[in-house]
Amino acid sequence: MDTILELRNITKSFGKTEVLKDISIKIGKGEFITLLGPSGCGKTTILRIIAGLEEPDGGRVFLNGVDVTEMEPNKRDVNTVFQNYALFPHMNVEDNIAYGLRIRKTDKKEIAVRVEQALELVQLSGYNKRLPHELSGGQKQRVAIARAIVNNPKVLLLDEPLGALDLQLRRQMQTELKRLQKRLGITFVYITHDQEEAINMSDRIAVMRDGVFEQIGTPAQVYDLPKTSYVAEFVGNANLIRGRVTEIKDGVASIEVAGGQVKAAVRDKQPAPGMEVILAVRSENVKLYTYSTQTSIRCRLKEISFAGGMQKLFLQLEDGTEVVSSSFGMRLAFEPNSEVYMSFDANHGVLVDL
């Protein structure tokens, strides 16, 4: 990976609250990386440090190999798109987009050409003279993006830019943003608390919790192979089941749990027989039967819900653990409060850290 942005051992505190705890990450040229986590985990602070709007207490920021930690914001080849658009209300679309170019004293003819190109990229050709109050929320967001990309920054920072849009428009803009990013080849650093948004758009996801990166990987790695119970639950709401390893054979661990036994493939975790473990399994990988097998768990079906073509069956293990099984369509073979047996393929069971 050809690195364009690096955070090296960054720390930051506000008063006695440690917001970032010695975090490091390398981001590649042309990469779409998302910082994913709940409010207060440190996502926005990272963006502000990259942009130069906040100074780290410790660590360094490198842009294209140059240490920019102490460089003024306007000297960094970085632009930011905010959730609230931050458009100048008295300026029309054209002037909003051209503002940064005029500050840099760019030639007027070049400004006109680049503004038109930016409008075309965000599919707003012909909107040059409209004022912000004449635009919809989605159109305002496109203008904000056009204003950010017109300067051809090396890195574009996006701080929950779709958060104010309704669900349908947000999904449409996700597709358009990804298309735009690939067309421009600009590195996008995107922050959100929406795991679906992160999975749909990103080349890599950095899952954050309390000022640290819990896991950095592709959407498939983060979803299918979570490293910690936090990642497993935050990204995709995985079921977590406690158990004890009884045997390891041919790269597969046999695990005794309340009500039965299951198997899980051994990957980077190396458990030993007798070890207590936590197993993560996605709801769509949980299968239900009316009979027991060598690798199944006896449980009770507590509730069935159906919405949007997806049926969810809520189960309870003998130790009180709640598990969800989900599938498209309706399963008519099971009744609420009946005894059933759940199972899953060993490759779908992932051993995670607490």
N, C-alpha and C positions, 0 to 999 in steps of 0.2 A: 504493500500500500504506500502510495506517494503522499506523505503527510503534509497537510497545509496548516493545520491548527493543532497545537499541543498545550494541554494544561499539565503542569508538572508540580505535584505536591502542594496543591492549593489549599490554604486554610483561611477561614473567615469567621469572625465572631461579631455579634452586635451586643454590646454590654457583656453580660455573663453567658449569653447563649451562643454556643458553638454551632454555626450554621453549615459550614463546610469543613470536613475533617480529613485533611491530607489526601485530596482526590487527584487522580492523574488519568488522562485519557489522550489518545492520539486520534485525530480525525483526518480522513483522506480527502484528496482533491476530488470534487464532484460527488461527494458522498452526501446522502440524506440521512442524518442521524437524529434520533429523537431522544430527548431527556424525558423520561416518563416517571411520574410519581405524584403523590398527593400534595395538596397545598401545604406549604411550610417545610418541604423536604430539601429546599436549596436550589431548585431549578432556575428560578428567575435570578437569583444571586449569581449563578454561574454565567448567565447571559450578560448580566451587567458588568461582570469582571472582564469578559471577553471584549465587550464593547468599550471598556474603559470608563464606564460610568461609576464603577466601584473599584476600590483598590483592595487586593488580597492582603491579609495579614502576613501570609507566608506563601512561598512558591512562586513560580514564574509562568507567564503566558508567552507562547511563541507563535507567530504568524508567518508562514512561509519561511521558517528557519530563523526569523529575526525576533529577538526578545522585545516585546511591546508592552511589558508589564507596567512601565512608567510613562508610556507614550500617551499623549492627549487623544481623546476620542476622535476628533476630526482629522487626526493624522493616521488613523488606522483604516485599512481598506476593508471596512466592515459596515454593514447597514442593518437596521433593525425594523421589523414590522410588529406593531403592537396590536393588542386585542381591540383597543378603542379607536383604532385607525389613525388618530392624531393628525387629521387633515386640517389645513388652515381654512376656517369657514368662509372668510371673505375672498378667497382665491378660487378661481375656477379649476377644473380638472387639469387643464394644460399647465397652468401656473403652479399648481401643487406639485406636479410631477417634475417640472423644470426647476424648482426651487434650489435643489442641491447643485445642479449644473451652473446656475447663475451665481451662486455663492463662490464656486470655483472659477468664475469668470470664463466659462466655456464660450466659444464662438456662437453667435446667435443662430447661424445657419445649421451648425452641428446640433445645437439644442433642439431646433425644430425637427430635425431628422430623427434624433434619438427619442424624443417624446412620442412621435408617431410610431416608431418601432415598438416602444414600450406599450402603447395603447393597443397595438395590434396583437402583441403577445398575450395581453390579459383580456383580449376580445372586447375592447371598449372603443374601437375606432368610431369617430363621429361624436364622441362625448366631450370633446375638447373644452367647450365653452360652458358646460353645466357646472353649477355650484354644488357643493357637498349636500346641501339640504334637498336638492333635486334628485338625489341618488338613493337607491335601495341599500340595505346593509351589505349585501353581496357586492354591489358595484363600488361602494366606498372601500371595501376591503381590497378589491382589485386595483383601485387607484393607489391605495397605500403600498401595495406590492409593486406596482409600476414605478412609483416614486423611489422605492428601495433598489430596484434592479437597474434603473436608468443610469446609475453611476458605475455599473459593472463591478460591483464589489467582489472580492475574493471569497468572502463568507457572508451569507445572509442569515441573520438571527431572527427567529419568529417566535414571539412570546404569546402562546395560545391565541393565534390570529383568527381562529374560526369559532372561538368560544361564544361570541355574541350572536351567532347565526342559528337559525332553526335547523332541525335535524336533516331535512331533505336538502337544504342549501349547503349545509356543512359537508354532507357526503359528496355533493357535486363538486364543491371547492377542493375537497381532498384529491379527487381525480385530476382536477385542473392544475393544482399546485404541483403534484408529482410529475405531470406531463411537462409543465413549465420548467421545473428543476432539471429534468433530463435534457430538455432542449437547450437550456442555457449552459449547463455544465457547471453551475455555481454550487459550492458547498452550502447545504442548508443545515443549520442547527435549530431544531424545532422543539418547543417544549409543550407538553400537554399532560393532563391527568387522565385522558381518555385512552384506555388500552386498545380499543378497537381502531381508533384513529392512528395510533402508533404502529400497529400491526399492518394496517392497510398501506401506509405511506413510506415506511422507513427501509433503508438498507440495513441499518443496525439500530438497536434500541439499547439505551443505558437506563436501567431501572434504578431509581433512587429511593433511598429511605434514610431519613434523619442525617442528611449531609454526607452520605457515602453512596458509592455505586454498589448495589447488591449483585448485579450481573450486567455484563455488556455482551451483546451477541446479535445475530440475525433474528428477525421475528420468529423464524422456525425454531431456532435454538432456545430462545427465551420461552416460547410457548410449549414446545415439546420436551425440552430438557432443562427445566428450571433448576437452579443450583440451591435455592433456599425455599423454605416454606412460604416466606413472604412473597417471593416472585411467583410461586405456584398459585397463590391465592389472588394476588393483585392482577396478574395477567391471565385472564380466562377463568378465574374462580375454580381452581382445581379442588378436588376432594383430598383431604389429608387424613391418613389412617395410621395409627400407631401400631407397631408390632415388634416381634422379636425374631431375629434370624435363627433358623434351625439348621440350615445346610446351605452350602454353596457348591454348585456342580456345573461344570461347563459354562461358566460365566453367568449363571442364573442363581439367584438367592431364593430359597424357600423361606417364607415369612409367616409366622403364626400370629394371627390376629384374633380379636374377640369374635367367636362364632365360626372360625374356620382357618383355612390356610390359602395363601396366594403366592405367586411367584413374580419376581421382578428382575429384569436384566441388570447385571452389575456393569456400570460404566466407569466413570472416574472415581466414584465412591468405592471403597474397598472394605466392606463390613466383614466381621468375623462371626462365626456361630455364637449365639448367646447375646449378641449385641442388640440393644434397643434401637429401633430405627423409625423414621417417619417416611411414609410412602405417599407420593402424590399421583393421582390419576384423574384425568379429565372426565367430565360427566358424559361426554359423547362416547367414551370408550368403556363405560360400565354397562355390562350386559346382564339381563335378569333371566332367571329360570325358575321353574316350579320344582326342580329337583336339585339335589346336591351333587357335586363332582369332587375330584381330588383337589382342585384349586378353586374353591368357592367359599363364600362367607354367608352364613345364615343371618337374615335380617328381617325387619318388619317394614312393610310398605305403609307409610303413614298418610301420604297425601298424593294426589295426582292433579297437575294443572296443565292447561293447554292454551297456548297463545301464539299467534302468528305462524301456525304450522308446526310449532315446536311443542312437544310434550315433555314435561318434567315429572319425574317420579321421585318423591322425597322418601328416603329410607333411613332407618335407625338401626345401628348395630347393637349388639348385646351390651356393650359398655356405654351406650348412649351417644356414640359418635353419629353425626348426621352426614349422609352421603346423598348426592343427587345423581340420577341417571337421566340423560336427555336423548331424544331422538326426534326425527321428523315423522309426522304421521301419528296415529293413535295405536296404543297397545291395549287391546281389549281383553287380553288374557289375564290381567291382574286386577285385583280388587283392593281398595283401601283397607288397611288393617289386616291384610293377609300376610302369611309367612312366605318369603321368597328367598332366592339365593342369587347373590351377585358375584360376578366374575369379570376378569379382564385378561387380555393377553400380556405375557411377561414384558414385552417390548413397550407396553403402555404404562407400566409401573415405573416410577422414577424415585429413587432414594434422594432425599433432600436434607440439607442442614436445617436445624431449628431456626 
